[in-house]
Structures are given as structure tokens and as C-alpha cells.
């Protein structure tokens, strides 16, 4: 956790971009949750016989959001099915385009932030190397120092991308899905929350092993860089 907080400190100068990345992730999560909630009413419209008086179903928790528009939607579904299907197709297309825009924006911002953070870290590392004593350079090989400035800094950039994508986007999507699930069937939502720790435990255990092996991988990379540099 301390390592993650140290990495996040490097994003503070770009808090405006981080805010935009959070907004884009929230937009993706909201549209994903809305698409799940819209499945049942859309299928009711598509599969009901023409002129049928069968009502279009909607989770009770969502009906207050629509107010009087829901009754108008029901009436149009009975009287003009083709127009309603055309409207739903248009809304679906708009939702897909908007979600794609949020997805592109989020990807672009996270990649840009990662590059800026790597640039800042490399500049600080390069400046710090000039302040070290000669004894430091006699104890460490040139290849090892080069590995710290290249491979290790690249790893920091990957951590920034992971934090802003997986660690930010996925929890927001889970929250959106749980919200829709609470509105549709709250016992199922409680069951999902109760089983969530069972999924977290193996992830935590696996993460500890990955960190230890990742450290060994970085050490081997430094050794490889040293051998290559000295050989050339």
C-alpha cells in the first residue's frame, strides 16, 4: 500500500487530468449499469406481440426516476411498436457512442499521465545520480543503474495505468451493477456483497506472491543489463 501511495504522489501535479480520468470512468460505469437495467424493458418491447396490452416491465426502484414518462412509454409500445423500436435503437446507438468516447478519453488520460509521471521520475532520478558520491558508482555496475532508470521507471508507469484503470474503473462498475441489482432485487445484491470477500482473499494472496516474484524479476533484469553493457 505504501508503494501505491508513493506512486500516487507523482500524479498530484496533474490532479486536473486525474479528475477527468475519474469522471470518464464514472461515465463508463453509469452507462454500463444503465445498459444492464434496460435489458428487460427492451426485450419486452421486442418480443411482445404487436398490439399487445402486456405491460413493459421495469424494476420498481427505477420507476420513480421516469415519472409520467413511463406511462407514455407504455402507451406508445402498444400503439406504435415500430416507432418505439426505432427510438430504442437510436438511444442504444447514442449510448454506445458516448460510452466509446468515455472509454477512449479514459485510456488516453491514463496513458498520458503514465508518460508524464515516468518523465518526472526519470528527471528526478537523473538529477539525483549527479549528487551521489564516487563510492556509490564503484559499488554498483553501470548496467544496474541503467536498469533502474529504464525498466524500473517503466514499471512505475504501468502501476499508474493499473491504478487509474483497473483499481478505479472496476470498483465503479461494480458499484453501478450493485446499485441496479438493489433496485431490481435487493436480496441478490446482499448475496453478492456477502460473497465478495471470498473473491478478494485469493486476489490478495496471489498479489503478495506477484510482488515478491516481481522484485526478483527486476533484479534479474538489472543483472542482464549489466552483462549486456559490459559485453558490448
Phi, psi and omega in degrees: 000322179298322179295320179295319179295323178295320178294318180297332178299329180289344179270355183301318178298345182244038184297332176296318178291323177297319178298317178295322178296321178294317179298318179294322177294321178294322177298316177298317181295318181295317180291324177295316179294320180296322179296324177294317181292338183270356185298311185296309180298325180295317179291328175300319180292317186288324189262345181288143178298150180298134180078006182292145176267007179296133182286151172277125185278146176212137177306137184304325181291341181267340185300319179299337180292334186263339179060226181286348181294334183292322177296320177296322178296318178297319182294316179295326180295333179272327188266325184219081185295322183295316179298317181296318179296322178297318179296315180297320178296320178295317178296321178296319179296316179298317180298319179296318181294316181295318179295322177297323177296314178298320180297313179297315181299317181295316178298315182297314183295317180294319178295318180295316179297319179298317179295319179295318179295316179298321178297315180296317181295317180295320179296318180292321179294317180296319178293323181292325179301329181286347180263353184279156182284165178295330179299327179299318184282339176281336180273338184238143181282158178297321180298321179295316179296320178296323179296323178296323183277347182246288186295315183295321178292323174300323178297322177297319177299320178294326177295321178298315179297317180296318181295318184277340179261285186293309186289342179256311186289315185297314177300324178295320178294319177298318178298318178296316179295320178294323178298312178297321181293322176298320180290328181277308184206094187297329177299324178295322179296318177296321178297320179295320180293321181292327180274351183300316179302331179295331178276332183287321185303308179295330178295317179296315180297317180294323180297323178297318178295321180296321180295316181294320179287328176296323177296317179296324179295319179295322178295318179294324178296320178297319178296317178298317179296323179296312180299316180297314181298315181292323180295314181294000000 
